[in-house]
Structure formats: C-alpha cells, structure tokens
Amino acid sequence: MSASVRSVGCEAADVRVHRISAALLGVVLALLIILMGSACASETDLLTTLKSTQDPVEREEAAHDLALLHSVAATKSLAAAAQSDETARAGLDSLTDAYVLLIDSTIQRAEAQREEFSDKSRLALLDAVQCLKVIGDTAAIQALGALATDTQRERIEAAAPDFSVPDLAELQLQSIAALSELADDPAALTALVEVASLPGDAESTGTLREAAAAAIRTRPEAVESLFRARVEAGDDQKLCASLDATLAAMGEAAVETLTSALADQTWTDEILAEIGTPAVVPVSKELGSDNAKVRWRALGVLLRLYAKGDAAASAVVTKPEMVPLLIEARRQATYGDDRDDAAVQALAAIGGPAVEPVKAFVGKDTWAADVLAQMGAPAVPALTALLGSDDRILRFAAADVLVRIENSAPESVSELTADLDEEDLKPIAANYAYYIRLGRAGSEDVLARALNKYGDKEMAVDYLNCGNGTLEQAAHTWADKHGYEVYTTPGVATGPQWGEGE
C-alpha cells in the first residue's frame, strides 16, 4: 500500500506517493493511537479546521481524526471546498495521507496478527476506499492503484497469494471499481493497466486482472499501454492470454496498433482474427508488403476469418488477384493449421482463374490436387489434358483428381464416363489411368479391348500391376501377341491401382 507524505508549503502538483518505512509507520501509528484515544472534536469541527487552518500540526491532527470517522459526506464536502480554496486543498491533501495511513496500518496490523479483519475494520477500509475515490486526485488514484497492485505483488513474492490472511480480495476489487469510475483520468487508466498486467497464474491475480480488464475494454486510449504490457509479458501464459483477450475485446480501437506490429510480434495476427470484420480492411492493406512475414501473417488473419464465414474476408481472399499470394503462402508459409485448408478452399472458390497456376503443382504438392478436386467442373478440361502427358506421375495424379471429382460431382466428368459407356476405345486407351482408378465394375472388357487396339508396352505394364485379375490377363495376352515376355521383379508397382479412387 502506498502512502502520501507532503511537506509544508508544497504545491499539490509536486506531491509524490511512496511507501512509508516500517520505522516511520510505527511512529505515525503510535500518534494515530494517541489521537484515537483523545479525539473528541465533531465531524463539523474537523471539517472547519481542515478548511481554514494554516497550522500544519493542527491540520494533520484534524485529518487523522476525520479519517477515523471515514465519512464519505465529509470527504465530499472538503473536496468541493478544495476546488477553489488553497487552504482547503492543503487540508484535503492531509486527509488523503490519513486515509492511506488508515488502510496501511489496518492491513499491516491484521497481517502481523494473522487474523481476518473485524467487521468494523472491514467497513472502515471499504469506506476509506470510497473516500479516496471521492477525492479522486493523482495522489488518491495512486493510492487506490497501489492497494490493488502493491498488495498483490507482495503476496505473490510471499508465494501465497491465494491463502494469505487477511483476505484482501474485497478491498482490492473495491479499489479497482473506484478506479473504473475515475478512468477518465489518465492516472486512473494507468493504474488499471498496471492491475491488468499483474503477472502470474494465481487465481486471485486472475480475478484482479479480469476486473481491471473489464474497465479498460471501453477505453481506446489504453491500447498502446496494453500492447506494451503484452510485449513485455514474455512467456507468462496466463498473463498473455488475459492481455490478448482484453485487446481483442477492444475491437476496432486495437486494430491499427496490432496490424503495425505484424512484422515483429507473432501473436498479433491471432488477436486480429478474434477482432474479426473490423480488421479486414486494415489487414488487407498489408497483403502487398515487401516483407514476406507480414504478407503471410496478414493473409493468415483473413484466412482464419474466411474459415469462420466472415463475408468481408471472403470477398478479399476469393478475388482472382489473390491466386499468386495464396499459392505462395500454401507452398512457403505452411501455417500448419486450419489456415492451410482455408487457402485451399479459397483457391477452389476462385475457380477458373486459379486452374492453370494450380495445375503447375499437380503431382508435386498434394494441396494442388485438393484445390482442383474441390473446384470441380472448372478444373476438368485441364486435368483431362494432363491425362495425355508424357509424365507418368502427372498422368496418374490427374487421374486421381478426376476420380475424386467424379465421386463428388459426376456430372462434371460426364464426357469421360460417356466414353466408357459408349465404348469409345481410342479416348479410353488415352485416359486408361482414370478408368483403372475409377474401377467401375464390368468395365474390364472394354478396357481390355482398348489395350488390344490402341495399347502400348507402358499401358500393358500398368494393366499387369493394377490389381485387377481380368486386366492382368489381358496384359499377358497383349504381351504374347506382340512378342513380349512378362516377368516379375522385387518392388512396388507405381502405376494406377484398380478402384483406388473410390
């Protein structure tokens, strides 16, 4: 707990709040006890003295006596007079010090005796907090802040923040509530940020942080302070999570600060994604950054929102001009979470303009096949063309994707299946990998005839290893007819397998 100590003749603006030393506290406490025994002046008399006396000793005595009464009404009266009268101002400063002393001494006495507050002491402490709120100047605000932060830090250092006697939770929360009502004052806002930035995972600390955060969330001017606190939080997971949630709850007010830090702070993109739609436009402006990390993190924010169905993010990531960035991110950023899937879905949603750029990675990157399979009809002509490639791997990869499309949208590959139905042997021979992977029951005879009429050695080898007995026998027949000898070697077949696309 902090105490205000003022020198005679000091201006109010020069007052500083600091801890009273143990020795000084003992002296002042002894004086307080003497005064408690001798005080007999009425509340009205004490107020009159504080508003009018120039004697520092008389002023201090009257302040201590009035603090013992912890009268909100009397405090309010003195605070009103202090607005326009320097003498009353000096009296109010002394009263602030007296309230701080009352709170400090009561807490320390209970801690020394390891006992809970009596009902009388508890009510006196709560009244003292309300009186400090009524005073509401910098010294009073700092005292309220210290009541929450300093007492909690001391208990954290004592390694027993949740089990100490006396229980300070009610008093700490009352001081935070008072600061919340004074939050228009920058000093009060600073004090609340300090409470919201208390370190550690103690339950009591979390309660104080949440109470302070609730007051800060509607204060845009606190964003920068909270952001700095988050940077300095290090690996304190509970504190980081609390500050992240507070910044996210501040919404649009926090977007600019978080967006500007995408290059340096890895956690900002997650908060921006929590903020949602208000972040879309500012984050979208970073998609053209020369810094690859900024581009990928900005895109990552939009992809998270796209995965959640955010319309504004969807409108951005499904534009045709996004294709290169989506491919770049999918190949190099590799988020490792639902953003990868969202990038695939976005490319598929773009459709036609994404076909050729994505086709370049078929047979190399599995995500390319996923994009084209989800895309469906717009991808079929390009994939069909790949079935005639000289590259076996590319042919088989294209066949795989076409089978996936046939399973989900059969009308999209109706021309290919029509060739099978119409027993058009030439295109069947050209696209046999697709039909083997399709594995349609009863199609073996027409596939065998396509081999006999238009087949070659490579096609026969794939028939031999496709796992279908009828086609394997057809390949033996074709080999005998064309003067080839069939033999086996150790290893795994690399060609299309019967029905593996089902």
PyMOL commands that set and color helices and strands:
alter all, ss='L'
color gray80, all
select helices_A, chain A and resi 12-14+22-38+43-52+56-69+72-82+86-113+119-135+138-157+169-181+186-196+203-216+220-232+237-249+252-260+268-275+277-288+292-307+311-317+320-333+338-350+352-359+366-375+377-386+392-408+410-421+425-430+432-438+444-454+457-464+469-481
alter helices_A, ss='H'
color red, helices_A
select strands_A, chain A and resi 3-4+17-18
alter strands_A, ss='S'
color yellow, strands_A
deselect
rebuild
show_as cartoon
